[in-house]
Structure formats: structure tokens, C-alpha cells
């Protein structure tokens, strides 16, 4: 079993509020990344934000983030893929990756509905939020990332996404092992499996064979800790962070405090934690950029 790779998701799309520790600016992200690296994380998944927390896909801002994170630690920089709602065409969605040259970038390998259901009100918050990623687009993203020597982190919201991973591996579009992120969903997001052990286990029958992939798990708008034990036992990796959930159960912690808690849980069951360099070797990645 490989060492545990912890990928922090510090500022996905959750806004500050009851938890004030979500970083927005490049300096805040870099400081948070260094603290998470000290706590045991190997990868930092970043979204560029405006000073007020607003969304942006600015290539210049992503480049600044990458430079500042790398100046403070050796943690791997993993950027989002430009969401189709705020970036437009395939090339525009990749512009910040080409400019910033992160170590990794997200690649959502399928399409789904991302509307939020409000059960207390028995209605959907929106009814037109389709996140479309055609196979043509995904091939473009995969091939562009390969040329840039950026490792895709392949987001899979349901089993059909894993079938697409199988096809891309068969075609040689991903360098093995592919790194797959199993995206569980809470908070009214119904486009993915629930953030439970049953929701995670529903993926297992469709995972490509060992050696073909490594997998990690996150929980959008939900607490990751209900699935931590299963991921540790099954050889998976973990992607926690305040970008997904405020963690009131833990007293609104920092990202680094969440990492330390997961490191302690891993050590308690005999699972060692990977450094950034060890994560590179596990994922068959290019050397750290100079």
C-alpha cells in the first residue's frame, strides 16, 4: 500500500463566514500552503480568488499564486480547471494552466447537473446548472496537460466518469498511474454520490486495476471524516479542506489543523504519509520545476 497523499482544498468555493480561515489572496494561499505542508500535506489544490473572495480565472493571478506557494514550501501546486461558467472555451479554460504551469490541474472527465436541492423548501435553488465536459474537450485538456508536463487530477462524480478514465488509459492519454478524485457531494448537490461510506464504496467496482490509477476522495459541501477510515483502509488518498466545508463539528479549524487530524488518524492505523517528493514518485510525475 502506498503512503497517504493528502491534497488540501483550502478555498474551493466556500466563502468566509462562521469559519474565517479560508484564504483568498495569493499571499494568504501561500501562507496556508506552507502551514499545511508542515502539517503533512503533499499537494495544495488552489482556486484564484478576488480580494473579496469572488471567482476569477486570471492567468496572471494563478501564476502569482504558483510562484508564491513555491517560494514558501515544496508542496505541489494543483490548480482547478477553468469552470465553463466563468471561462468559456476550452482554450480559455486552460489559459491559466498554460501560464502558471502548476504541478497538477483538475480535469472533470464527464458532464453533470450541479443544481442544489433545498429539501426544507422542497425546491431547487437553480434549475439550469449543467456542467458540460464533452469527450472532445476532455481529450483536448488531457493532451494539452501532457505537453505542459502537468499531471491531471481526474475528477469523477459518478461511475460513468470512471469508465471514461478506463477509455483514456486504454488510449494512452494519461500517464499511468492516473490520479483520480472521487467527488462525493452533500449540501444539496445531487450530481454526485453521497458523502458516506456507501457513497464511496459505490465507486469501487468500477475503479481501474491497481497500478493504473491512484485515487483520492473529497466531499463537496460536506464533512470528509465519515469516509476517512475507509479511504485509509482501502489504500486511497484524502482531499480535505475548508473550500468544501466549514467544519463546525471541529470548532471551525484551519486547513492545517484538519491535515494534522488526518495525519494522526493515518498513523493510528499504521499508514505513513507521503511528502511532496514521495507523492511525485507515487504518481509518476515530472521533477519539480526549477
GIZIDA-V820561 format. One record per pair of residues at least 24 apart in sequence whose ideal C-beta (glycine too) atoms are under 10 Angstrom apart, sorted by the first residue. I is the first residue (numbers start at 1). GAP is how many residues later the second one is. If there is no record, write none. Layout:
i: {I	I}
gap: {GAP	GAP}
//
This chain:
i: {1	1	1	1	1	1	1	1	1	2	2	2	2	2	2	2	2	2	2	2	2	2	2	3	3	3	3	3	3	3	3	3	3	3	3	4	4	4	4	4	4	4	4	4	4	4	4	4	4	4	4	4	4	4	4	4	4	5	5	5	5	5	5	5	5	5	5	5	5	5	5	5	5	5	5	5	5	6	6	6	6	6	6	6	6	6	6	6	6	6	6	6	6	6	6	6	6	6	6	6	7	7	7	7	7	7	7	7	7	7	7	7	7	7	7	7	7	7	7	7	7	7	8	8	8	8	8	8	8	8	8	8	8	8	8	8	8	8	8	8	8	8	8	8	8	8	8	8	9	9	9	9	9	9	9	9	9	9	9	9	9	9	9	9	9	9	9	9	9	10	10	10	10	10	10	10	10	10	10	10	10	10	10	10	10	11	11	11	11	11	11	11	11	11	11	11	11	11	12	12	12	12	12	12	12	12	12	12	12	12	12	13	13	13	13	13	13	13	13	13	13	14	14	14	14	14	14	14	14	14	14	15	15	15	15	15	15	16	16	16	16	17	17	18	18	18	18	19	19	19	19	19	19	19	19	19	19	19	20	20	20	20	21	21	21	21	21	21	21	21	21	21	22	22	22	22	22	22	22	22	23	23	23	23	23	23	23	23	24	24	24	24	24	24	24	25	25	25	25	25	25	25	25	26	26	26	26	26	26	26	26	26	27	27	27	27	28	28	29	29	29	29	29	29	29	30	30	30	30	30	30	30	30	30	30	30	31	31	31	31	32	32	32	32	32	32	32	33	33	33	33	33	33	33	33	33	33	33	34	34	34	34	34	34	34	34	35	35	35	35	35	35	35	35	36	36	36	36	36	36	36	36	36	36	36	37	37	37	37	37	37	37	37	37	37	38	38	38	38	38	39	39	39	39	39	39	39	39	39	39	39	40	40	40	40	40	40	40	40	40	40	40	41	41	41	41	41	41	41	41	41	41	41	41	41	41	41	41	41	41	41	42	42	42	42	42	42	42	42	42	42	42	42	42	42	42	42	43	43	43	43	43	43	43	43	43	43	43	43	43	43	43	43	43	43	44	44	44	44	44	44	44	44	44	44	44	44	44	45	45	45	45	45	45	45	45	45	45	45	45	45	45	45	45	46	46	46	46	46	46	46	47	47	47	47	47	48	48	48	48	54	55	55	55	55	56	56	56	57	57	57	57	57	57	57	57	57	57	57	58	58	58	58	59	59	59	59	59	59	59	59	60	60	60	61	61	61	62	62	62	62	62	62	62	62	62	63	63	63	63	63	64	65	65	65	66	66	66	66	66	66	66	67	69	70	70	70	70	73	74	74	74	74	74	75	75	75	75	76	76	76	76	76	76	76	76	76	76	76	77	77	77	77	77	77	77	77	78	78	78	78	78	78	78	78	78	78	78	78	79	79	79	79	79	79	80	80	80	80	80	80	81	81	81	81	81	81	81	81	81	81	81	81	82	82	83	83	83	84	84	84	84	84	84	84	85	85	85	85	89	90	90	90	90	90	90	90	90	90	91	91	93	93	93	93	94	94	94	94	94	94	94	97	97	97	97	97	97	98	98	98	98	98	100	100	101	101	101	101	102	102	102	102	102	103	103	103	103	103	103	103	103	103	103	103	103	104	104	104	104	104	104	104	104	104	105	105	105	105	105	105	105	105	106	106	106	106	106	106	106	107	107	107	107	107	107	107	107	107	107	107	107	107	107	107	107	107	107	107	108	108	108	108	108	108	108	108	108	108	108	108	108	109	109	109	109	109	109	109	109	109	109	109	109	109	109	109	109	109	109	109	109	109	109	109	110	110	110	110	110	110	110	110	110	110	110	110	110	110	110	111	111	111	111	111	111	111	112	112	112	112	112	112	112	112	112	112	113	113	113	113	114	114	114	114	114	114	114	115	115	115	115	116	116	116	116	116	116	116	117	117	117	117	118	119	120	124	124	125	129	129	130	131	131	133	133	135	135	135	138	138	138	138	139	139	139	141	142	142	142	142	142	142	143	145	145	145	146	146	146	146	148	149	149	149	149	149	150	150	151	151	151	151	151	151	151	151	151	152	152	152	152	153	153	153	153	153	153	153	154	154	154	154	154	154	154	155	155	155	155	155	155	156	156	156	156	156	156	156	156	156	156	156	157	157	157	157	157	157	157	157	157	157	158	158	158	158	158	158	158	158	158	159	159	159	159	159	159	159	160	161	161	161	162	162	162	162	162	162	162	162	163	163	165	165	165	165	165	165	166	166	166	166	166	166	168	169	169	169	169	170	170	174	174	174	175	175	175	175	176	176	176	176	176	176	176	177	177	177	177	177	177	177	177	177	177	177	178	178	178	178	178	178	178	179	179	179	179	179	179	179	179	179	179	180	180	180	180	180	180	180	180	180	180	181	181	181	181	181	181	182	182	182	182	182	182	182	182	182	182	182	183	183	183	183	183	183	183	184	184	184	184	184	184	184	184	184	184	185	185	185	185	185	185	186	186	186	186	186	186	186	186	186	187	187	187	187	187	187	188	189	189	189	189	191	192	192	192	193	194	194	194	194	195	195	195	195	195	195	195	195	195	195	195	196	196	196	196	197	197	197	197	197	198	198	199	199	200	200	200	200	200	200	201	201	201	203	204	204	204	207	207	210	214	214	214	214	216	218	218	218	219	219	220	220	221	221	223	223	223	223	224	224	225	225	225	225	225	225	228	228	228	228	228	229	229	229	231	231	231	232	232	232	232	232	232	232	233	233	235	237	237	237	237	238	238	238	238	238}
gap: {209	231	232	233	234	235	269	270	271	175	208	212	233	234	235	269	270	272	276	277	279	280	281	39	234	263	268	269	270	271	272	275	276	278	279	36	38	212	227	228	231	232	233	234	258	259	261	262	263	265	267	268	269	270	274	275	278	36	37	38	71	174	209	211	231	232	233	234	268	269	270	271	273	274	275	277	278	30	31	33	34	35	36	37	38	69	210	231	232	233	234	235	252	253	256	257	260	267	268	273	29	34	35	36	37	38	68	69	71	97	146	172	174	209	210	211	230	231	232	233	234	272	24	25	27	28	29	31	32	33	34	35	36	37	38	67	70	230	231	232	233	234	235	247	248	250	251	254	34	35	36	37	38	69	71	172	209	210	211	215	230	231	232	233	234	235	236	246	249	25	26	31	34	35	36	37	230	231	232	233	234	244	245	246	248	33	34	35	36	37	38	42	69	230	231	232	233	244	33	34	35	68	206	208	209	227	229	230	231	232	233	34	36	40	42	67	70	207	208	230	231	39	173	206	207	227	228	229	230	231	232	34	37	38	39	228	231	36	37	226	230	229	235	228	229	230	234	223	226	227	228	229	231	232	233	234	235	236	222	226	232	234	221	225	226	231	232	233	234	235	236	237	27	31	219	220	221	224	232	233	24	26	30	42	219	220	231	232	24	25	26	27	28	29	30	24	25	26	28	36	39	40	43	35	36	37	38	39	40	41	42	43	37	38	41	45	37	40	35	36	37	39	40	43	48	34	35	36	37	38	39	40	41	42	43	45	37	38	41	42	37	40	209	210	222	223	224	32	35	36	37	39	40	42	43	44	222	223	34	35	37	38	39	40	41	222	37	38	219	220	221	222	224	225	37	39	204	205	218	219	220	221	222	223	224	32	35	36	37	38	39	219	222	238	239	35	37	218	221	222	215	216	217	218	219	220	221	222	223	224	234	216	219	220	222	223	224	226	227	233	234	235	32	34	35	197	198	199	200	214	215	217	218	219	221	222	232	233	234	235	238	32	33	34	36	195	217	231	232	233	234	235	236	237	238	240	241	32	33	34	35	59	60	61	108	110	136	173	194	196	231	233	236	237	240	25	29	31	32	33	34	35	58	59	60	197	211	232	31	32	33	34	35	57	59	60	61	108	136	171	173	194	196	198	31	32	33	34	54	56	197	32	33	36	59	196	31	32	48	52	32	28	30	31	32	30	31	40	24	25	26	29	30	31	35	36	37	38	39	37	38	41	42	33	35	36	37	38	39	40	41	36	39	40	35	38	39	33	34	35	36	37	38	39	40	43	33	36	37	38	39	36	31	35	37	30	33	34	35	36	37	223	33	33	32	33	218	219	203	201	202	203	206	214	28	200	201	204	26	27	28	75	200	201	203	204	207	209	212	24	25	26	27	28	73	199	212	24	25	26	27	28	72	73	74	75	101	103	161	24	25	26	27	71	74	25	26	28	73	75	163	24	25	26	27	52	56	57	60	64	71	72	74	24	59	25	31	48	24	27	46	47	48	49	53	29	44	45	46	48	43	44	46	47	48	49	50	51	54	49	53	40	44	47	48	43	46	47	50	51	54	56	44	47	48	51	53	55	46	47	49	50	52	48	50	47	48	49	188	43	46	48	49	187	46	47	48	50	173	176	177	180	182	183	185	186	41	46	47	48	49	75	175	179	181	36	39	40	43	45	46	47	48	35	39	46	47	48	49	75	26	30	31	34	35	37	38	43	44	45	46	47	48	58	61	67	71	72	74	24	25	29	30	33	45	46	47	48	49	53	73	75	24	26	28	29	30	32	33	43	45	46	47	48	51	52	53	54	55	56	58	59	65	69	71	24	25	28	44	45	46	47	48	49	50	51	52	53	54	55	24	26	27	46	49	50	80	45	46	48	49	71	73	77	78	79	80	44	76	77	78	43	71	75	76	77	78	106	73	74	75	76	69	71	72	73	74	75	105	70	71	72	73	70	69	68	64	66	63	60	62	61	26	60	28	31	29	32	33	26	29	30	35	29	32	34	32	26	29	31	32	33	36	30	28	29	30	26	27	28	29	138	26	136	137	138	140	135	136	24	27	28	128	129	132	133	134	135	26	27	28	29	25	26	27	28	63	86	130	24	25	26	27	28	59	61	25	26	27	28	37	63	24	25	26	27	36	37	47	50	51	57	59	24	25	26	27	28	32	34	35	36	63	24	25	27	33	34	35	44	45	48	34	43	44	45	46	47	48	46	31	42	45	41	42	43	44	45	46	51	53	43	45	41	42	43	47	48	50	40	41	42	43	46	47	40	39	40	43	44	38	42	34	38	39	108	109	110	111	32	35	36	37	38	107	108	31	32	33	34	35	36	37	38	105	106	107	30	34	35	36	37	105	106	34	35	36	37	58	100	103	104	105	106	27	28	32	33	34	35	36	37	56	57	34	35	36	37	56	58	25	33	34	35	36	37	45	49	54	55	57	33	34	35	36	37	56	61	33	34	35	36	37	38	40	42	43	60	33	34	35	36	37	59	33	34	35	36	37	38	40	58	59	32	33	34	35	57	58	33	30	31	32	33	29	26	27	28	26	25	28	32	33	24	25	26	27	28	29	30	31	32	49	50	26	30	31	34	29	30	32	33	34	29	32	27	28	26	27	30	31	34	36	26	29	33	33	26	30	32	27	29	25	65	68	69	70	24	25	26	27	25	26	24	25	24	25	24	25	26	27	34	38	24	25	33	36	37	40	33	34	37	38	41	36	39	40	31	35	40	30	33	34	36	37	38	39	36	38	36	37	42	45	46	24	25	27	28	35}
//
